[in-house]
Amino acid sequence: MRTLVDLGDAQIEELDALSKKEKRSRASLVRQAIDEFLRGRHGKQEDEAFGLWSRRNMDGLAYQKKERDEW
């Protein structure tokens, strides 16, 4: 799929220099950058969730039993 993105002159110049150095296309470099960005975002979501239960003052099993007793 094609996507149109506006980049600044400095970004294009740096991409062109890196493209020549690594002998890769600009598109390839942009795809890699997006992949790395998305992987980083995915890990942050997991990190934010880790340890959430530790802020509670109730044992996890006690909470579970209390909630199931309501059924």
C-alpha positions in Angstrom: 0.0 0.0 0.0 1.2 3.5 -0.7 1.1 6.3 1.8 1.9 9.9 1.2 4.0 11.6 4.0 5.4 15.1 4.0 9.0 15.2 5.3 11.2 18.2 5.8 14.2 19.0 3.7 16.6 18.0 6.5 14.8 14.7 6.9 15.1 14.0 3.2 18.8 14.9 3.1 19.5 12.6 6.0 17.5 9.8 4.5 19.3 10.2 1.2 22.7 10.1 2.9 21.8 7.0 4.9 20.3 5.4 1.8 23.5 5.8 -0.1 25.6 4.7 2.8 23.5 1.5 3.4 22.7 1.0 -0.3 19.0 0.8 0.5 16.0 2.7 -0.7 14.4 5.5 1.2 11.2 3.5 1.3 13.1 0.6 2.9 14.5 2.9 5.6 11.1 4.4 6.3 9.5 1.0 6.6 12.2 -0.1 9.0 11.7 3.0 11.1 7.9 2.5 11.3 8.4 -1.2 12.3 10.8 -0.2 15.1 8.4 2.6 16.3 5.4 0.2 16.3 7.4 -2.5 18.2 8.4 0.1 20.8 4.8 1.2 21.3 3.6 -2.4 21.7 6.1 -3.0 24.5 5.1 0.2 26.3 1.5 -1.0 26.5 2.6 -4.2 28.1 4.9 -2.4 30.5 2.2 0.0 31.6 -0.1 -3.0 32.5 2.6 -4.9 34.4 2.2 -4.4 38.2 -1.2 -2.8 38.1 -2.5 -5.2 40.7 0.2 -4.2 43.2 -1.5 -0.9 43.8 -4.5 -2.6 45.3 -4.8 -3.5 49.0 -6.5 -6.8 48.4 -5.2 -10.2 47.6 -6.0 -11.2 44.0 -7.6 -14.5 44.9 -9.8 -12.8 47.6 -10.9 -10.2 45.0 -11.7 -13.0 42.5 -13.8 -14.9 45.1 -15.7 -11.7 46.1 -16.5 -11.0 42.5 -17.7 -14.6 41.8 -19.8 -14.6 45.0 -21.9 -11.8 43.4 -22.9 -14.2 40.6 
